[in-house]
Amino acid sequence: MPVLVCLCTCPDDASARVIADALVDERLAACVSRLPGLHSTYRWEDRVEHGTEVLLLIKTTADRLAAMTARVQALHPYELPELVAVEAAGGLAPYLAWVAEQTRHDD
């Protein structure tokens, strides 16, 4: 099962922590790292905006991506949250296996 690293920005640490805790608790992610102090420049509604955000690095598997995406959308305060998934081209095999085990679901 391919392991993914997903990038998601949040407006503050409180919302980032809520999302991180839910994803790990619900086995939608094996680990979520929060990186504060991100400075973003983006275009929104025809204006260039600047903001300070918290970046989430979400480690999950390809088969959990759809459910994880839906949960982020449900919890995220932004109208259009950033969520980009990148497949890991490699990595430490025991760590990749741990990600798969932590996100295993029995539906």
C-alpha positions in Angstrom: 0.0 0.0 0.0 1.6 3.3 -1.0 2.3 5.7 1.8 1.4 9.4 1.3 2.6 12.6 2.9 -0.3 15.1 2.7 0.2 18.9 3.2 -2.6 20.9 4.8 -2.4 24.5 6.1 -4.5 25.7 9.0 -5.0 29.3 10.3 -3.8 28.6 13.8 -2.5 25.9 16.2 -5.8 25.2 17.8 -7.5 24.2 14.5 -4.4 22.3 13.4 -4.4 20.3 16.7 -8.1 19.4 16.4 -7.5 18.1 12.9 -4.3 16.2 13.8 -5.9 14.6 16.9 -9.0 13.5 15.0 -7.0 12.0 12.1 -4.7 10.0 14.3 -7.5 9.0 16.7 -9.7 7.8 13.8 -6.8 5.9 12.2 -7.0 8.1 9.1 -3.3 9.1 9.7 -0.4 7.3 11.5 1.2 10.7 12.4 0.5 14.3 11.9 3.3 16.8 12.4 2.5 20.5 13.0 4.9 23.1 11.8 4.0 26.6 13.0 5.2 29.9 11.6 4.4 29.3 8.0 4.1 32.5 6.0 1.8 32.1 3.0 1.1 34.3 0.0 -1.8 33.4 -2.2 -4.6 34.8 -4.4 -8.1 34.6 -3.0 -11.2 36.3 -4.5 -9.0 38.3 -6.9 -6.7 39.7 -4.2 -3.2 38.8 -3.1 -3.4 37.7 0.5 -0.7 37.1 3.2 -1.2 35.0 6.2 0.6 33.1 9.0 -0.5 29.5 9.1 0.4 26.1 10.6 1.4 23.4 8.2 0.3 19.8 8.8 2.3 17.0 7.4 -0.1 14.1 7.4 1.3 10.6 7.0 -1.3 8.1 5.7 -1.9 5.5 3.0 -3.5 5.7 -0.4 -6.5 3.7 0.7 -7.3 6.1 3.5 -6.9 9.3 1.4 -10.6 9.7 0.5 -11.8 9.2 4.1 -9.0 11.5 5.5 -9.9 14.2 2.9 -13.5 14.1 3.9 -12.6 14.4 7.6 -10.3 17.3 7.0 -13.0 19.1 5.0 -15.5 18.5 7.8 -13.2 19.9 10.5 -11.3 22.6 8.7 -12.3 26.3 9.3 -11.3 27.4 5.7 -13.9 27.5 3.0 -11.3 25.8 0.7 -8.6 24.0 2.7 -5.3 23.2 1.1 -4.8 19.5 0.9 -2.2 18.0 -1.4 -1.1 14.4 -1.3 2.4 13.3 -2.4 3.3 9.6 -2.7 6.5 8.6 -0.9 8.9 7.3 -3.5 10.7 5.3 -0.8 11.7 5.4 2.8 12.7 3.3 5.8 10.7 0.1 5.3 9.8 -0.4 9.0 8.5 3.1 9.2 6.4 2.7 6.0 5.0 -0.6 7.4 4.2 1.2 10.7 2.2 3.9 8.8 0.3 1.1 7.0 -0.4 -0.7 10.3 -1.5 2.5 12.1 -4.0 3.4 9.4 -5.4 -0.1 8.9 -9.2 -0.3 9.1 -11.5 -3.2 9.5 -14.6 -2.0 7.5 
